[in-house]
């Protein structure tokens, strides 16, 4: 079995405990560009990950603060996965990735940095996008600034 090491994410996990729930706070601020919120649906929203694994790493979360998949209403669930589908389509057009990782980490032991507010990750992937830096230097190289990715994606949803 191979392992995915992401030691840089510990700072994100520590910060998440300190600042509370970003999935509740960020949409309430109504400052979408500075919070990297790309789209607001009726029940869910799309936000860029501030600690991305790759350019265009998106997250979709319901507005309601819930931790479990079975707590989503049918309307929240349907819109959530419609936004996953829409995100893949937009990312495919804008970034032209070779594939995607899509999923949820349910619970802290499963890798959730924010485990009290359910959310999905959409991570664009390219052939050869893993290089020696994470292995040798414990450093993740993301080749584009978050603000540049936001500019490319803003208005596409």
C-alpha contacts under 8 A as a table, 3 or more apart, distances in Angstrom:
res1	aa1	res2	aa2	distance
5	X	134	X	7.38
5	X	135	X	7.99
6	X	9	X	5.78
6	X	134	X	7.50
6	X	138	X	7.63
6	X	140	X	7.56
7	X	10	X	5.94
7	X	138	X	6.54
7	X	139	X	7.83
8	X	11	X	6.32
8	X	12	X	7.77
8	X	138	X	7.40
8	X	139	X	6.84
8	X	140	X	7.26
9	X	12	X	5.11
9	X	13	X	6.31
9	X	51	X	7.27
10	X	13	X	4.95
10	X	14	X	6.08
11	X	14	X	5.16
11	X	15	X	6.05
12	X	15	X	5.06
12	X	16	X	6.05
12	X	51	X	7.06
12	X	113	X	7.15
13	X	16	X	5.12
13	X	17	X	6.67
13	X	113	X	4.84
13	X	114	X	7.30
14	X	17	X	5.49
14	X	18	X	6.63
15	X	18	X	5.02
15	X	19	X	6.18
16	X	19	X	5.57
16	X	20	X	6.05
16	X	21	X	6.88
16	X	22	X	7.55
16	X	113	X	6.80
16	X	114	X	6.36
17	X	20	X	5.85
17	X	114	X	7.85
19	X	22	X	7.53
20	X	25	X	7.88
21	X	24	X	5.44
21	X	25	X	6.16
21	X	114	X	7.23
21	X	116	X	7.89
21	X	117	X	7.35
22	X	25	X	4.86
22	X	26	X	5.45
23	X	26	X	5.93
23	X	27	X	6.89
23	X	61	X	6.77
23	X	62	X	7.96
23	X	63	X	7.10
23	X	65	X	7.73
23	X	117	X	6.94
24	X	27	X	6.25
24	X	28	X	6.59
24	X	63	X	6.60
24	X	64	X	7.59
24	X	65	X	6.73
25	X	28	X	5.29
25	X	29	X	6.45
26	X	29	X	5.35
26	X	30	X	7.21
26	X	31	X	7.64
26	X	32	X	7.90
26	X	35	X	6.22
27	X	30	X	5.64
27	X	31	X	7.61
27	X	32	X	7.38
27	X	37	X	7.62
27	X	63	X	7.78
29	X	32	X	7.89
31	X	34	X	5.82
31	X	35	X	6.10
32	X	35	X	5.06
32	X	36	X	5.68
32	X	37	X	4.68
32	X	38	X	6.99
33	X	36	X	4.98
33	X	37	X	6.24
33	X	38	X	7.64
33	X	150	X	7.85
34	X	37	X	7.90
35	X	47	X	7.69
36	X	47	X	5.63
36	X	48	X	5.42
36	X	147	X	7.99
36	X	150	X	6.46
37	X	40	X	7.59
37	X	45	X	7.34
37	X	46	X	5.87
37	X	47	X	4.22
37	X	48	X	6.43
38	X	45	X	7.68
38	X	46	X	5.52
38	X	47	X	5.67
38	X	48	X	7.31
38	X	150	X	7.58
38	X	153	X	7.16
38	X	154	X	5.71
38	X	155	X	7.24
38	X	157	X	7.22
39	X	45	X	5.56
39	X	46	X	5.11
39	X	47	X	7.29
39	X	157	X	6.19
40	X	44	X	6.48
40	X	45	X	4.42
40	X	46	X	6.56
41	X	44	X	5.16
41	X	45	X	5.45
41	X	79	X	7.69
43	X	62	X	5.64
43	X	63	X	5.99
43	X	64	X	7.88
43	X	75	X	7.46
43	X	76	X	5.43
43	X	79	X	6.90
43	X	80	X	7.77
44	X	60	X	6.71
44	X	61	X	5.35
44	X	62	X	3.94
44	X	63	X	5.50
44	X	76	X	6.84
44	X	79	X	6.88
44	X	80	X	6.09
45	X	60	X	5.66
45	X	61	X	5.70
45	X	62	X	6.40
45	X	63	X	7.14
46	X	58	X	6.77
46	X	59	X	5.77
46	X	60	X	4.61
46	X	61	X	6.79
46	X	83	X	7.50
47	X	58	X	5.79
47	X	59	X	5.32
47	X	60	X	6.36
48	X	52	X	7.91
48	X	56	X	7.00
48	X	57	X	6.02
48	X	58	X	4.42
48	X	59	X	5.99
48	X	150	X	7.58
49	X	52	X	5.19
49	X	57	X	5.72
49	X	58	X	5.54
49	X	59	X	6.30
50	X	146	X	7.14
52	X	55	X	6.63
52	X	56	X	7.62
52	X	57	X	5.39
52	X	142	X	7.45
53	X	57	X	6.50
53	X	123	X	7.03
53	X	140	X	7.53
53	X	142	X	6.97
54	X	57	X	5.74
54	X	123	X	6.63
54	X	124	X	6.58
54	X	125	X	7.23
54	X	142	X	5.56
54	X	143	X	7.70
55	X	124	X	7.22
55	X	142	X	6.44
55	X	143	X	7.03
55	X	144	X	6.06
55	X	145	X	7.86
55	X	146	X	7.32
55	X	149	X	6.41
56	X	91	X	6.87
56	X	95	X	7.49
56	X	123	X	6.87
56	X	124	X	6.44
56	X	149	X	6.03
56	X	150	X	7.92
57	X	121	X	7.14
57	X	122	X	5.77
57	X	123	X	4.59
57	X	124	X	6.40
58	X	87	X	7.80
58	X	121	X	5.81
58	X	122	X	5.13
58	X	123	X	6.54
59	X	119	X	6.36
59	X	120	X	5.36
59	X	121	X	4.59
59	X	122	X	6.19
60	X	80	X	6.82
60	X	83	X	7.19
60	X	84	X	7.14
60	X	119	X	5.42
60	X	120	X	5.17
60	X	121	X	6.71
61	X	80	X	7.25
61	X	117	X	7.62
61	X	118	X	6.33
61	X	119	X	4.43
61	X	120	X	6.64
62	X	65	X	7.32
62	X	76	X	6.77
62	X	80	X	7.21
62	X	118	X	7.39
62	X	119	X	7.23
65	X	116	X	7.26
65	X	117	X	5.30
65	X	118	X	7.70
66	X	71	X	6.65
66	X	72	X	7.70
66	X	116	X	6.33
66	X	117	X	4.99
66	X	118	X	6.07
67	X	71	X	7.53
67	X	106	X	7.74
67	X	115	X	6.46
67	X	116	X	4.50
67	X	117	X	4.59
67	X	118	X	4.85
68	X	71	X	5.44
68	X	72	X	7.44
68	X	106	X	7.31
68	X	117	X	7.84
68	X	118	X	6.26
69	X	72	X	5.77
69	X	118	X	7.01
70	X	73	X	7.93
72	X	75	X	7.88
72	X	76	X	5.69
72	X	77	X	5.78
73	X	76	X	5.11
73	X	77	X	6.08
74	X	77	X	5.09
74	X	78	X	6.06
75	X	78	X	5.26
75	X	79	X	6.15
76	X	79	X	5.32
76	X	80	X	5.86
77	X	80	X	5.01
77	X	81	X	6.35
78	X	81	X	5.51
78	X	82	X	6.12
79	X	82	X	4.89
79	X	83	X	6.11
80	X	83	X	5.24
80	X	84	X	6.42
81	X	84	X	4.75
81	X	85	X	6.19
82	X	85	X	5.09
82	X	86	X	6.13
83	X	86	X	4.87
83	X	87	X	5.85
84	X	87	X	5.09
84	X	88	X	6.34
84	X	120	X	7.84
84	X	122	X	7.25
85	X	88	X	5.30
85	X	89	X	6.46
86	X	89	X	5.12
86	X	90	X	6.23
86	X	157	X	7.35
87	X	90	X	5.15
87	X	91	X	5.95
87	X	122	X	7.50
87	X	157	X	7.73
88	X	91	X	5.17
88	X	92	X	5.91
88	X	100	X	7.87
88	X	122	X	7.39
89	X	92	X	5.15
89	X	93	X	6.40
90	X	93	X	5.22
90	X	94	X	6.10
90	X	153	X	7.60
90	X	156	X	6.60
90	X	157	X	7.21
91	X	94	X	5.12
91	X	95	X	5.47
91	X	96	X	6.81
91	X	97	X	7.52
91	X	124	X	7.23
91	X	153	X	7.83
92	X	95	X	5.73
92	X	96	X	4.65
92	X	97	X	5.99
93	X	96	X	5.68
94	X	152	X	6.89
94	X	153	X	7.10
95	X	124	X	7.98
97	X	100	X	7.41
97	X	124	X	5.69
97	X	125	X	5.49
97	X	126	X	5.20
98	X	124	X	7.64
98	X	125	X	5.84
98	X	126	X	4.75
98	X	127	X	6.30
99	X	124	X	6.11
99	X	125	X	5.03
99	X	126	X	6.39
100	X	122	X	6.74
100	X	123	X	5.46
100	X	124	X	4.58
100	X	125	X	5.25
101	X	121	X	7.62
101	X	122	X	5.93
101	X	123	X	5.01
101	X	124	X	6.57
101	X	125	X	7.14
102	X	120	X	7.08
102	X	121	X	5.49
102	X	122	X	4.64
102	X	123	X	6.31
103	X	120	X	5.44
103	X	121	X	5.36
103	X	122	X	6.91
104	X	112	X	7.93
104	X	118	X	7.69
104	X	119	X	6.31
104	X	120	X	4.81
104	X	121	X	6.24
105	X	108	X	7.75
105	X	110	X	5.35
105	X	111	X	5.60
105	X	112	X	4.86
105	X	115	X	7.81
105	X	120	X	7.85
106	X	110	X	5.85
106	X	111	X	7.51
106	X	112	X	6.13
106	X	115	X	6.54
106	X	118	X	7.22
107	X	110	X	5.32
107	X	111	X	6.83
107	X	112	X	5.56
107	X	115	X	5.06
107	X	116	X	7.75
108	X	111	X	5.27
108	X	112	X	4.76
108	X	113	X	6.57
108	X	114	X	7.57
108	X	115	X	5.61
109	X	112	X	7.16
112	X	115	X	5.04
114	X	117	X	6.30
114	X	118	X	7.90
115	X	118	X	6.77
125	X	129	X	6.74
126	X	129	X	5.21
128	X	131	X	7.10
130	X	134	X	7.79
131	X	134	X	6.89
131	X	135	X	7.72
132	X	135	X	5.29
132	X	136	X	5.84
132	X	137	X	7.78
133	X	136	X	5.35
133	X	137	X	5.15
133	X	138	X	6.37
133	X	139	X	5.39
133	X	140	X	6.30
133	X	141	X	6.93
134	X	137	X	5.76
134	X	138	X	4.48
134	X	139	X	4.66
134	X	140	X	5.23
134	X	141	X	7.70
135	X	138	X	5.81
135	X	139	X	7.73
136	X	139	X	7.92
142	X	145	X	7.66
144	X	148	X	6.63
144	X	149	X	6.82
145	X	148	X	5.28
145	X	149	X	6.50
146	X	149	X	5.15
146	X	150	X	6.16
147	X	150	X	4.98
147	X	151	X	6.27
148	X	151	X	5.13
148	X	152	X	6.42
149	X	152	X	5.15
149	X	153	X	6.31
150	X	153	X	5.15
150	X	154	X	5.70
151	X	154	X	5.36
153	X	156	X	5.57
153	X	157	X	7.86
154	X	157	X	7.45
